[in-house]
Amino acid sequence: MATINDNYLKLKAGYLFPEIARRVNAFAEANSDAKIIKLGIGDVTEPLPEACRTAMIKAVEDMGDRSSFKGYGPEQGYGWLRETIAAHDFQARGCDIDASEIFISDGSKCDTGNILDIFGKNNKIAVTDPVYPVYVDTNVMAGNTGNINEKGEYDGLVYLPITTENKFIAEIPTQKVDLIYLCFPNNPTGATATKEYLKAWVDYALGHGSIILFDAALRSIYHRS
């Protein structure tokens, strides 16, 4: 008889962003004159630039012509794209990253879950609090946590509070952790981190043999705005 992954039963019902929307709506209804700046979701604020629109249109037209049609691309992504990313996002900033170390995936959410497959089950995992829910939920589904407790936290995770008191910058833990989820600009608070702060995390990781899973998906949005 086939069995199910019981870890899915640990997932709590509330998802962060609908809960934020519910509270914002309730506040707005009770305070009709309030001016609200919504920072809950890192949504884009500007339309696609002409260069992107032109490239996308051309790509679609190429797919409609037998002479320029392309099927499945290389497993790791087209070489020209990986080389461009290596050159402009890393090498131009002094990082010794080769195109062979980069792969093009189908999306960050898939990667956030899939990357856990290469790690063992006994790692101590640290997440900021609040945190982008996918970091927690994927670990719950993978069986890396216990059940949710009365505080709304999953047993087995190390929570790093980000509050007004610490200026929304999590303190480096005193205990040893193995996997560390960091997101800057942070989702959902929008807080950014200094080079010195990130260096302190890297020093911690090197000293403890830890791995940092760093999410910089919102950096272009915040930088532009």
Summary of the structure (lengths in Angstrom):
residues: 225
radius of gyration: 20.8
end to end distance: 54.3
largest distance: 61.5
contacts: 499
relative contact order: 0.12
helix: 41%
strand: 10%
